[in-house]
Amino acid sequence: MDIIDSIPTSKTLEINAIAKKLKSQGKDIINLTTGEPDFPTPEPIKEKAKEALKNNFTKYTDSKGIYELREAISTMLKGKGIYFSNDEIVVTNGGKQAIFNSIMSILDKGDEIILFSPLWVSYIPMVMLVGAEPVIVETKFENDFLPTKEDIISKLTDKTKVILINSPNNPTGSVYSKEILEEIAEIANKNNIFVIADEVYDSLVYDGSFTSLYGMVNEDLLIYVNAFSKAYSMTGWRIGFVATKNEVVYRRIAKLQSHTTSSTNSISQYAAIEATVTDNSKMVEEFRKRRNFAVEKAKEIGLDFVNPKGAFYLFFKSPVEDDEAFCKELLEKKLVALVPGSAFNANGFVRLSFANSIEILSEGFKRIGEFLKENINP
């Protein structure tokens, strides 16, 4: 149990739980912590779930996912210029399980995986559970939190087995350019290193267009991860997927899936078929408006941040050195919940989620501005 005991809890979920508890006590909480769209799941998807229930589609399924959904995912990906057949796809319980199954299927004890900081809270715990070693490439605020080729090469050893890329990025909102991805792919191909491409925010890009790692990394080295959670407001449905053309890795992922959770929820799978053909452009446009609003308000109250080009987070410099103390005091005095950057291996920063209405964001920034005037710059 030593490994599990050594793993930190998720600060994102921890702070979100505190905020929800305060709210249940009647406190007027502005909760800007979670990476979860506030929109309802689109009606056609919900109707598909009702159809599943009506048809008694409530039994075990193929642990890799029902054929119809894997085929629908394959077709959806073709529309993005990404080509995986249905028998190269495994449907998982959200993107989180897709990533964990991938890590578990590639890394052995003592192997190294390159991660880029700031990083999503669960990457390091997942690597620790395998017994592998996370090797952190520290990206810089001044470089929009994007790595350089030299940064990556400096971390390579004969134990480097995987590079994990998350673009658009949680928590920074940065989107990797085609040039940077080509450099990463070149390093991976040259050194025979696996690449896990976590692209769950790929449809939430507001400036320019999104570039996938697919087609850059040698096909036997690429493990592609995506999910319906963010793009279709289906966080609670727990439907993600992983795809790879590497037959050995694919068999391992499928085997691991069969011995852990078996299949994912049958009704969610059935509903997700509809998600593959659902237009989410209105939601994306609303997120763009919220991004623009958050950027404008952050400038008005004097926050220092990198302009988020994707996802739905504003990652700014903490006005005080101790980001956890800042978030705690802000919650106590102004009832605004944010996530300290230390949760993402980025001390001195703070994450704000703009996956909330303009009205909630407006009140949140108003309170943050008041807090800054009263406590930081009186």
C-alpha positions as MATLAB code, in Angstrom:
seq = 'MDIIDSIPTSKTLEINAIAKKLKSQGKDIINLTTGEPDFPTPEPIKEKAKEALKNNFTKYTDSKGIYELREAISTMLKGKGIYFSNDEIVVTNGGKQAIFNSIMSILDKGDEIILFSPLWVSYIPMVMLVGAEPVIVETKFENDFLPTKEDIISKLTDKTKVILINSPNNPTGSVYSKEILEEIAEIANKNNIFVIADEVYDSLVYDGSFTSLYGMVNEDLLIYVNAFSKAYSMTGWRIGFVATKNEVVYRRIAKLQSHTTSSTNSISQYAAIEATVTDNSKMVEEFRKRRNFAVEKAKEIGLDFVNPKGAFYLFFKSPVEDDEAFCKELLEKKLVALVPGSAFNANGFVRLSFANSIEILSEGFKRIGEFLKENINP';
ca = [
       0.000    0.000    0.000;
       3.045    2.280    0.193;
       2.640    3.453   -3.419;
      -1.045    4.317   -2.986;
      -0.392    6.062    0.346;
       2.330    8.172   -1.279;
       0.043    9.439   -4.039;
      -1.382   12.902   -3.358;
      -5.123   13.452   -3.523;
      -6.510   15.519   -6.393;
      -6.495   19.154   -5.235;
      -8.985   19.986   -7.971;
     -11.564   17.544   -6.623;
     -10.624   18.401   -3.033;
     -11.264   22.130   -3.459;
     -14.366   21.474   -5.522;
     -15.711   19.328   -2.673;
     -15.047   22.126   -0.150;
     -16.804   24.636   -2.404;
     -19.813   22.347   -2.802;
     -19.994   21.779    0.957;
     -19.989   25.528    1.607;
     -22.656   25.978   -1.045;
     -24.817   23.308    0.615;
     -24.533   25.335    3.822;
     -26.138   28.276    2.080;
     -22.937   30.165    1.217;
     -22.960   32.187   -1.994;
     -20.045   30.337   -3.565;
     -18.625   31.161   -6.986;
     -17.037   27.868   -7.991;
     -14.488   28.285  -10.777;
     -12.527   25.097  -10.072;
     -13.766   22.249  -12.199;
     -13.025   21.347  -15.795;
     -16.633   20.607  -16.565;
     -18.925   22.330  -19.095;
     -22.031   23.779  -17.438;
     -24.166   23.017  -20.493;
     -26.625   20.115  -20.412;
     -25.764   17.129  -22.561;
     -27.355   17.733  -26.000;
     -30.912   16.410  -26.293;
     -30.258   13.962  -29.178;
     -27.672   12.186  -27.027;
     -30.061   11.951  -24.077;
     -32.793   10.636  -26.367;
     -30.404    7.925  -27.559;
     -29.909    6.895  -23.926;
     -33.679    6.656  -23.458;
     -33.825    4.476  -26.554;
     -31.212    2.174  -25.016;
     -33.318    1.780  -21.887;
     -36.483    1.218  -23.887;
     -34.700   -1.525  -25.848;
     -33.340   -3.063  -22.625;
     -29.786   -2.434  -23.744;
     -28.596   -2.959  -20.166;
     -26.276   -5.982  -20.282;
     -22.528   -6.554  -20.457;
     -20.922   -5.517  -23.720;
     -17.672   -6.342  -25.461;
     -14.991   -5.033  -23.072;
     -13.443   -3.085  -25.959;
     -16.763   -1.294  -26.523;
     -19.761   -2.103  -28.696;
     -18.985   -2.510  -32.374;
     -21.436    0.248  -33.395;
     -19.722    2.841  -31.191;
     -16.201    1.880  -32.249;
     -17.295    2.094  -35.878;
     -18.919    5.487  -35.229;
     -15.744    6.752  -33.514;
     -13.688    5.549  -36.460;
     -15.938    7.486  -38.858;
     -15.853   10.594  -36.648;
     -12.054   10.514  -36.533;
     -11.844   10.229  -40.328;
     -13.562   13.595  -40.464;
     -10.587   14.956  -38.525;
      -8.043   13.290  -40.814;
      -7.289   10.615  -38.209;
      -7.560    7.010  -39.375;
      -8.130    4.160  -36.937;
     -10.308    1.157  -37.733;
     -12.878   -0.050  -35.203;
     -10.580   -2.907  -34.174;
      -7.835   -0.420  -33.261;
     -10.094    1.401  -30.772;
     -10.915    0.565  -27.139;
     -13.773    2.437  -25.439;
     -12.945    3.362  -21.844;
     -14.478    4.888  -18.718;
     -13.589    8.440  -19.686;
     -10.318    9.788  -21.002;
      -8.744    9.159  -17.600;
      -8.979    5.370  -17.929;
      -7.752    5.582  -21.523;
      -4.588    7.315  -20.330;
      -4.053    4.989  -17.368;
      -4.569    1.855  -19.478;
      -2.049    3.218  -21.983;
       0.560    4.004  -19.337;
       0.029    0.617  -17.706;
       0.406   -1.150  -21.050;
       3.701    0.499  -22.018;
       5.697    1.285  -18.897;
       7.519   -1.114  -16.595;
       9.106   -0.402  -13.238;
      12.095    1.874  -13.705;
      11.066    3.115  -17.159;
      10.883    6.881  -17.659;
       8.093    8.981  -19.133;
       8.553   12.623  -20.127;
       5.800   14.954  -18.933;
       5.462   18.689  -19.470;
       4.764   20.968  -16.528;
       2.291   22.540  -15.751;
       0.466   19.232  -16.070;
      -2.856   17.579  -15.344;
      -3.126   16.384  -11.740;
      -3.491   12.651  -12.484;
      -0.491   12.053  -14.759;
       2.136   11.655  -12.034;
      -0.029    9.457   -9.757;
      -0.754    7.167  -12.721;
       2.953    6.817  -13.449;
       3.696    6.185   -9.759;
       1.124    3.375   -9.661;
       3.039    1.594  -12.427;
       6.341    2.060  -10.615;
       7.818    4.077  -13.476;
       9.619    7.416  -13.188;
       8.031   10.720  -14.253;
      10.619   13.028  -15.816;
       9.375   16.612  -15.825;
      10.188   19.153  -18.527;
       9.501   22.567  -16.985;
       7.938   24.911  -19.529;
       8.074   28.666  -19.064;
       5.424   31.355  -18.689;
       7.468   33.563  -21.038;
       7.216   30.875  -23.732;
       3.433   30.381  -23.357;
       4.141   27.178  -21.411;
       5.367   25.433  -24.562;
       8.460   23.183  -24.538;
      11.465   23.569  -26.781;
      13.285   20.821  -28.629;
      16.346   21.443  -26.458;
      14.264   21.083  -23.269;
      13.114   17.629  -24.344;
      16.469   16.360  -25.607;
      18.111   17.359  -22.322;
      15.792   14.949  -20.466;
      16.315   11.905  -22.696;
      18.048    8.856  -21.233;
      18.318    5.210  -22.231;
      15.317    4.617  -19.919;
      13.006    7.052  -21.738;
      10.043    4.996  -22.945;
       7.209    7.511  -23.443;
       6.504   11.184  -24.109;
       3.025   12.361  -23.090;
       1.547   15.393  -24.856;
      -1.600   17.205  -23.717;
      -2.781   19.760  -26.282;
      -4.901   21.826  -25.847;
      -3.448   21.846  -22.383;
      -4.985   21.539  -18.952;
      -4.291   23.725  -16.971;
      -2.674   26.403  -19.162;
      -4.970   26.560  -22.200;
      -1.885   26.484  -24.448;
      -2.167   24.800  -27.852;
       0.913   23.162  -29.362;
       1.823   24.465  -32.805;
       2.457   22.189  -35.762;
       6.162   23.102  -35.624;
       6.535   22.053  -31.981;
       4.631   18.811  -32.571;
       6.842   18.003  -35.561;
       9.935   18.465  -33.387;
       8.498   16.166  -30.706;
       7.580   13.582  -33.336;
      11.092   13.752  -34.796;
      12.609   13.066  -31.365;
      10.205   10.182  -30.726;
      10.708    8.572  -34.129;
      14.485    8.903  -33.998;
      14.726    7.381  -30.515;
      11.901    4.817  -30.834;
       9.892    6.434  -28.011;
       6.143    5.974  -27.592;
       3.963    9.080  -27.682;
       0.655    9.295  -25.826;
      -1.398   12.082  -27.420;
      -4.008   13.344  -24.950;
      -6.262   15.375  -27.241;
      -9.488   15.479  -25.214;
      -9.852   19.252  -25.713;
      -9.203   19.145  -29.472;
     -12.538   20.718  -30.471;
     -12.165   23.573  -27.967;
      -9.677   25.769  -29.840;
     -10.370   29.504  -30.188;
      -7.380   30.932  -32.051;
      -6.213   29.289  -35.253;
      -6.782   25.592  -35.832;
      -5.899   22.451  -33.906;
      -3.096   20.162  -35.073;
      -3.093   16.508  -34.044;
       0.011   14.410  -33.527;
      -1.557   11.763  -35.731;
       0.457   11.313  -38.920;
       3.635   12.795  -37.419;
       4.626   10.024  -35.037;
       5.380    6.578  -36.493;
       2.103    4.664  -36.320;
       3.529    1.874  -34.152;
       4.630    4.470  -31.566;
       1.439    6.554  -31.292;
      -1.257    6.017  -28.671;
      -4.151    8.388  -29.325;
      -6.546    9.370  -26.508;
      -9.792   11.321  -26.694;
     -13.173   11.499  -24.943;
     -16.717   12.840  -25.206;
     -16.605   14.491  -21.767;
     -15.511   18.022  -22.631;
     -16.624   18.435  -26.236;
     -20.180   17.190  -25.691;
     -20.715   18.048  -22.000;
     -20.792   14.352  -21.064;
     -18.448   14.311  -18.066;
     -20.709   12.076  -15.970;
     -21.363    9.599  -18.784;
     -17.729    8.397  -18.543;
     -17.005    7.656  -22.183;
     -13.512    8.008  -23.615;
     -11.401    5.946  -25.971;
      -7.867    5.024  -26.885;
      -6.626    4.040  -30.334;
      -3.366    2.582  -31.573;
      -2.056    0.623  -34.540;
       0.525   -1.112  -32.370;
      -0.988   -4.596  -32.053;
       0.973   -5.552  -28.933;
      -0.004   -2.392  -27.051;
      -3.582   -2.659  -28.279;
      -3.917   -6.214  -26.948;
      -2.480   -5.149  -23.604;
      -4.908   -2.223  -23.301;
      -7.852   -4.435  -24.221;
      -6.734   -7.126  -21.763;
      -6.315   -4.597  -18.960;
      -9.743   -3.176  -19.686;
     -11.324   -6.651  -19.537;
      -9.821   -7.386  -16.109;
     -10.579   -4.030  -14.450;
     -13.926   -2.494  -15.362;
     -14.903   -4.979  -18.071;
     -16.841   -2.719  -20.423;
     -18.008    0.844  -19.929;
     -21.661    1.610  -19.188;
     -23.823    0.074  -21.925;
     -26.319    2.955  -22.017;
     -23.550    5.572  -22.193;
     -21.965    3.696  -25.082;
     -25.253    3.570  -26.963;
     -25.817    7.313  -26.390;
     -22.258    8.163  -27.460;
     -23.026    6.830  -30.942;
     -25.238    9.896  -31.345;
     -22.509   12.153  -29.958;
     -20.238   11.231  -32.862;
     -22.648   13.024  -35.239;
     -23.775   15.826  -32.915;
     -22.888   19.398  -33.856;
     -21.219   21.099  -30.870;
     -20.296   24.319  -32.693;
     -22.713   26.485  -30.667;
     -21.127   25.307  -27.418;
     -17.644   25.987  -28.777;
     -18.689   29.483  -29.845;
     -20.098   30.160  -26.371;
     -16.805   29.034  -24.848;
     -14.999   31.425  -27.182;
     -17.171   34.285  -25.868;
     -16.437   33.241  -22.303;
     -12.714   33.022  -23.040;
     -12.766   36.532  -24.467;
     -14.750   37.816  -21.489;
     -12.403   36.151  -18.977;
      -9.345   37.589  -20.728;
     -10.860   41.080  -20.729;
     -11.799   40.939  -17.038;
      -8.451   39.442  -16.029;
      -6.689   42.356  -17.694;
      -8.979   44.854  -15.976;
      -8.105   43.602  -12.493;
      -4.386   43.294  -13.286;
      -3.828   39.548  -13.499;
      -0.739   38.311  -15.352;
      -1.550   35.338  -17.580;
      -0.936   33.509  -20.835;
      -3.765   33.960  -23.328;
      -5.630   30.614  -23.424;
      -5.969   29.455  -27.023;
      -7.869   26.285  -26.130;
      -9.616   24.271  -23.382;
     -11.481   26.428  -20.817;
      -8.914   27.591  -18.288;
      -7.222   30.871  -17.453;
      -3.858   30.182  -15.805;
      -2.474   33.264  -14.091;
       0.394   34.219  -11.812;
      -0.589   34.146   -8.162;
      -0.558   37.692   -6.727;
       1.328   36.253   -3.725;
       4.107   33.689   -3.670;
       2.052   31.031   -1.877;
      -0.659   30.088   -4.393;
      -2.395   27.705   -1.972;
      -2.630   30.424    0.690;
      -4.014   32.825   -1.925;
      -6.746   30.391   -2.986;
      -7.643   29.544    0.612;
      -7.922   33.189    1.660;
      -9.907   34.102   -1.461;
     -12.375   31.305   -0.687;
     -12.679   32.343    2.955;
     -13.070   36.072    2.369;
     -14.831   36.304   -1.000;
     -16.294   32.807   -1.441;
     -14.564   32.306   -4.798;
     -13.054   28.865   -5.382;
      -9.984   28.540   -7.641;
      -7.297   25.830   -7.932;
      -3.709   26.564   -6.833;
      -1.084   25.994   -9.501;
       0.859   23.719   -7.157;
      -1.808   21.100   -7.934;
      -0.414   21.101  -11.474;
       3.271   21.134  -10.498;
       3.330   24.898  -11.058;
       3.891   26.748   -7.796;
       3.031   30.425   -7.943;
       0.151   30.089  -10.398;
      -3.628   29.726  -10.147;
      -6.173   28.060  -12.446;
      -9.586   29.583  -13.125;
     -12.162   27.631  -15.132;
     -14.310   29.712  -17.474;
     -16.651   26.771  -18.077;
     -19.321   28.898  -16.394;
     -21.900   31.466  -17.491;
     -20.915   35.067  -18.202;
     -22.992   36.086  -15.168;
     -21.078   33.769  -12.825;
     -17.735   34.770  -14.346;
     -18.622   38.455  -13.987;
     -19.395   38.075  -10.297;
     -16.297   35.931   -9.803;
     -13.945   38.486  -11.344;
     -15.675   41.277   -9.389;
     -14.949   39.478   -6.124;
     -11.371   38.633   -7.114;
     -10.810   42.290   -8.013;
     -12.197   43.377   -4.630;
      -9.961   40.857   -2.867;
      -6.882   42.170   -4.668;
      -7.697   45.785   -3.752;
      -8.442   44.954   -0.131;
      -5.634   42.471    0.570;
      -2.889   42.673   -2.060;
      -2.858   46.281   -3.270;
      -4.786   48.234   -0.582;
];
